[in-house]
């Protein structure tokens, strides 16, 4: 079994967000990072989102983002529920990025004549972002793993986690959950 992507703690996520704040395209980059951490989307799902998928006709971020079957790994459509924190972040981005055609990708790429990121270029984006922010072992899958682990730590059932993650089998979801000594200490205190 290959090494899994690193789950980030609060301090590491803060370091990544602080780094993005100092760079060009900071609003987009912050929205991308937090979309990964607060929705648990795969990088291929993030790269497939159009502006209309995320923002309604009035310019407001949707409460639910519908992923089309052709854009998910399992080839099954699913709904991504947008929490209040993520909605606020995405709205800030949508307020500054308003393409003329709502069918264009939600996360633009600065590459000339590009319709946003594809899954490969977005994977590379995350790789270099984490490396430059000094968070080693993280990858484009780190946001997804952290999302699932954080919800598991808060007592969300593995069946619900599997549904949110778009996993067919709960054993797949269980492999995402990172366990550490602090979690074990807290668990035994529940007895």
C-alpha angles and dihedrals in degrees: 000000000000123000112274125233115270118261110226125227123217093268093051092048089050090052090053092048092047089052093049090052090063096051138079113270090026096156092053093043093050090050091049094051094046092045087058094047099039100040104032091224120163116244090249089055092049091050092051097054116114125206090251091053090061106026126050127220091272092056095254124133111248123245089225128034115204114216113207117232092243090058098053128080092234092046089235122121116240142175123243110207113217114217122210095260093051092043090055092050094046091047091055089054093044089052091061100033113057112157118201090233114052090202090072119102117281093226106054123207120222089226111115116257092006127140093213132283126329119213093264097050091045090052089053090047091057093044093056094039093057092042093051091045089054097246105133124197092027122124141170087285095056095088091052093047092046091049092053094042094049092051091047089052088055092055101260109156119251090237091058090044090053090053093048091048095046093240119153094205128044089217088068090052092047090057089059095057112099116211123200138173094262090057090049091051091052092046095055090050088064091068 
